[in-house]
């Protein structure tokens, strides 16, 4: 499976000629959803959910479908009947040939005075986990963790402890649009040294291969 990093929290996954796009938000390139067969959105915040962009993708191709939580689905389901699917913690489904399991229920705390919205994470093909805006630990092993490195709701010690708890084979940074170039070497060094896993950062537009459990070597 091919993983391509897009700006901020968005990634594209490609397998067997089909493409799954997660969290194309307002900080993400306009072409992030181009050619997508299926879309996943973790929660309603605009850096993860750009309603206009999703509407355009669904209108452009009647075969495209979206899986997300209720707060997002309610904004789109009436316009695209049968193509917007509401999911929650514990659900499992297949989207464009990718097997997906849902983990988590709530966004991380930004501040006690700010109400928490719902948030789900997606584990794709038992290999890649996108937690959205939460430090959710899936109930099964994770090969590749998409790691939210910089947000108003986290600090680096929590990020390091999250990597240690999930124990992925490797972790790629996401949620990094607010992280300046000046800070990146510090984050890279500390997470890499203390996280206990292979920590890497992909520049937007670059890709890496992900090994799917049970797939033949080289796939």
N, C-alpha and C positions, 0 to 999 in steps of 0.2 A: 504494500500500500504506500502511495506517495503522499506525503504531508507537505503542504506549501503554506508558509507563514504569510499572512497579510497584515496590514498595520493594526496595531492595538490588539484586540481580543479575537480577531477573526482568523480562522484557518480553513484551508480547502483540503479535503481528502479525496484521493482518486484511486480507483480499483476497478479492474475489468472494464475500462472504458466509461465508467460512471463517476459522477462527482457529487460529493456531499460538502456543503458549506455551513460552517458554524459561526454564529454571532457576527454577521456583517452590520456594523454600526456606523455612526456618523464620522468616526475617525478613520474608517476603512476606505480603501480605494473604490472608486465607482465601479470598476470592473470585477470586484470581488465575487459577485454572484453570477457573472457571465458564464453560461454553459452549465450551471448547476442543475442536477437532477432532483435534489432534495435539499431542504434547508432545516437547520436546527437553531433555535434561539433559547438561551438560558433564562433570560428575564427581560423586564420592560425598560430598563435604563437605556437611554439613547446611544451610549457608546457600544451597546450590544445589539440594539434593536432600532433599525431605521425603517419606520413604517413605509415611507415612500419608496424606498429601494426594494423592499419585499413585495409591495404591490406591483411594482414594475416587473419584477422577475416572474411573479405569478401570472400577470397579464400577458407577458411575452411568450410564455410556453404553458399551454394548458395541462401538460404532463407533470409540471413541477408541483411538489407538495411540501408542506411545512409542518414540523412537529415542534410544539412548544407548550408552555404552561398556560393556564387559563387567562391570566391577565393580558397576555399578548394575543392569544387566540381570539378573545372576544372582540378585538379591534379589527380582525381580518376575516373571520369565519363567514359572516353574512355575505360578503362580496365574492367568496370563493367556496361555495358549498361542497362539502365532501373532500376538500383538499387541505384543510387546516385541522390538524389533529391535536387535541389536548392531552397532555401526558403529565404524570407525576411520579413521585418516588416509588420505586419498586416495579414500574412498568417496563416492559420489553417489547420491542417492535423491530420491523425491518424497513429501512428507508433506502430505496434505490440500490438494493442488494447489500447494504451494510446492516449488520446486526447491532442494535443499540439498546443499552440498559440505562435507566434513569436513576440517579442517586441525588438525595438532598431535597430540602424543602424551603429553606430561608436564606435570604441574602445575609452576608456578614454584617455585624453592627458597625455603622458609620459613626454614630453618636447616640447615646441613650435617648436624646430628645427627638431623634429622627425615626419615624416608624419604619420597621423592616418590611420590605417587599418580599414576595416569594422568589425563589431561585432554584433551578435544577441544574445538575451536572449530567453530562452524557459520556458514557463509556462505549466507544465504538469498536466493534469487532474484538472485544475483550483485550484491546491493545492500547488505545489512545483515550485518555480521560481529560475532558474539558470541564472544569468545575464551575464555570461562570464566576460570579462574585461571591465565593464562599470557599472555605477551606474544608470541603467535604472529603472524607476518607471513604472510598468505595469498599464494599464488603467482599471484594475479590481482588486478586493481584492486578497491578497496572504496569504495563511495560513502558509506556511513554506518557509522562505527565505534562500537561500544558499548565505552566506555573504562573499564576498572577503575581508578578513581582513587585508592582508598584501601584497602590490605590489609596484613596482616602480612608479605607477601612483596614489597612494592614500595616505592619512594620516588618523590617527584615528578619527579626528574631522569630516572628510567627511564620514567615515564609520558609525559613530554614527548618524549623520544627515540623512544618507540614511535609516537606520533602522527606524528612526522617521517618515520619509516621506512615506515609504512603509507600515509601521504599520502592520507587520505580527503578527500572534499569537506567533510564535517562529522563531528564527534564528539560523542556524547551520553554523559554520565557514567552508569556503573553501578557496582556494588560500592561503594556510598557510605553504607551504613547506619552505619558507624563514623566517618564524617566529621562533625564537629560544625558547627553553624551558624557558630561563630566562625572556623573554618578555611576555610569554603567560599569567601569572597571572595578569599582568598589563592590557593587552587587555581584558581579561575576566572580570576584575573588572570594568573597565571604560565603556565598551560596555554594560555590564549587568546593571550597575547603571544608565547610562544616555540614553540608547537606548529606554527604555520604553517598552520592550518586553522580553519574556523568551529567553535569549541568552544562547546557549549551544555549547559545542565542543565535537565532536565525534572523537575518535581515529581511525586511518585507520583500516578498517576491522570490525568496530562495526556498529550496526544498530539501527534504531528507526522506530516506526510505524507512518504513516502519515494518517490522516483522510481526505478522498476525499469528497468534497462537494456532498451531495445527496446520499452518500453510507450509508447503514444501520450501526448502531453502532456496533463496534466490527470488521468491515471489515478493 
